[in-house]
Amino acid sequence: MYENYLIICLVILILLSVLAAGLLVLSPELRGRFGAGVQQLLRGMQQGGAGFLRRIGLLQTAVGQGGRGWWAMQREAMGRNRWLLLATLCVLMTPLLLVFALRGEIDAGGGFDDLPAEQNAVIAQLLQGEQLVPPPPLPPEAFLTQEVELIRPMLMSASRDWMQLDEDFRQRLLIVFRLMEERHGYKMALLEGYRSPSRQNTLAGMGSHVSNARAFQSYHQYGLAADCAFLRNGKVVISERDPWAMRGYQLYGEVAESMGLVWGGRWKMMDFGHIELRRRGVLGSQPSAATAAGTSSE
């Protein structure tokens, strides 16, 4: 949450700076007065405190001269360039609008610490209970479908090694898998867990429909994210057009969120199979050797 405010403040400062520069470009009169004022200030600083104060007084007098006539000149100049000014303002406002529109995606908070105390207690109890063991790997034939190739390119080269996931995240994900099968009858499959930086860049290079995050901008690089789907008749089912799978994704999101995980199905660019365990200050940092090896990072 705090990262969002910092980004917004930074964007506002940039907008104000660019707007001031734009006014100087559009108004030769203002540019001349500004340049003269800066020169007077510099000369005043060189001549010492008394001279500096005297120059300030001269600058105020110079800026104050002209009165209504000066403002009339500015209005005339802006009138001649009103379309350019309007286009400039639209361009300048775009980053700020994007920050607000994507504030859900750029939020680096969330996860276990943001949940109510009673829900934290339930999760803690589950995690302190039986340490679940990852299921055996699925045969390659389970992923060899036309649907998988179309929706998830390069899936056959993805890592499905549970031990490369963060220990805390791995246990939460295993609990999600168990609850989905016991409560709702959906048997789940891990499509991809840990993702190397080079693979992340490769996927990002294929377009935003595959991934809009580059290396170290995704929790996959830290073993804190997973893409999952469902098993039906021994085959992986991914398609959101399948009513059975879509109902499964909704239940999957609810169960994952009950475990303190973030579900990609609530994002503006929805990713129904994706869940992650967010930790502050993780994104953008270099993963430790322990994290890369799949051991607990805590």
C-alpha positions, 0 to 999 in steps of 0.5 A, a space after each residue: 500500500 505504501 509503495 502505491 502512495 510513493 509511486 503516485 507522489 512521484 508521478 505527481 511531482 513528474 507531472 508538475 515538473 513537466 507542466 512547468 517546463 511546458 509553460 516555459 516552452 509555450 510562453 516566450 515572455 514567461 521564459 524570458 522573465 524566468 531566465 532573467 530572474 535566475 540570472 539575477 538570483 545567481 548574481 545576487 548569491 555571488 554578491 553576498 546576502 545583502 546583494 541577494 536580498 536586493 536582487 530578490 526585490 528587483 525580481 519581484 518588481 520585474 515579475 510584478 510589472 506588466 499586470 493585466 497586460 502580461 496575463 493577456 499575453 499569456 492567454 493569447 499564447 495559450 489560445 494559439 496553442 490550445 490544442 497542443 496544450 490539451 494534447 500535452 495535458 492528456 499525455 501527462 495525465 496518462 501515467 497518473 491514470 495508469 497508476 490508479 487503474 493498476 493499483 491492485 496489480 502493483 500493490 506489494 502488500 497482501 497475504 498472510 499479514 493482512 488477514 483478520 486475526 481469527 483467519 490467521 489463527 486457522 491458517 496457522 493451525 493448519 500449517 502447524 498440523 500434518 506436513 503434507 507431501 507433494 503428489 507424484 509427478 504427472 506423466 507428460 501425456 497429461 499435458 499433451 492436449 491441443 488446449 494446453 498448447 494453445 493456452 499455455 505455450 512452453 508448458 512442457 518445459 515449465 518446472 513442476 518441482 514442488 521442492 523449488 517452492 518456498 516451504 511456507 507457500 508449498 504447504 499452503 498450496 498443498 492444503 489448497 489441493 487437499 481442500 479442493 479435492 475433499 470439499 469440492 471434488 476437484 483434483 488439481 495439478 501444478 502447471 508451473 511453480 518456480 520460474 527462472 529469470 530467463 524463462 520469465 523474460 522469454 514468456 514476457 517477450 511473447 506478449 502480454 497475453 502470456 505474461 506482462 512481468 519481466 525477470 524479478 517482477 514475478 513471485 515465480 522467481 522466488 518460489 512464491 507463486 504457482 499456476 494450477 489447473 484441474 485434472 479430468 479423465 487423466 488430462 489437464 483442463 485449463 480452458 475457462 470456457 469449460 463451465 466445470 473448470 470455471 466453477 473450479 477456478 472460482 472455488 479454487 480462488 476462495 480456498 486459496 484466499 482463505 489460506 492467505 494467498 492472492 488469487 489472480 482471478 481478481 486482477 484486471 488482467 485475470 489469471 484464474 490459475 495463478 496464486 501467490 504468497 506476497 511478501 513486502 520487499 521481495 519483488 525486484 530483489 535477487 533471490 537468495 541461494 536458499 530460495 533458489 534451491 527451494 528451501 525455506 527463505 525464513 
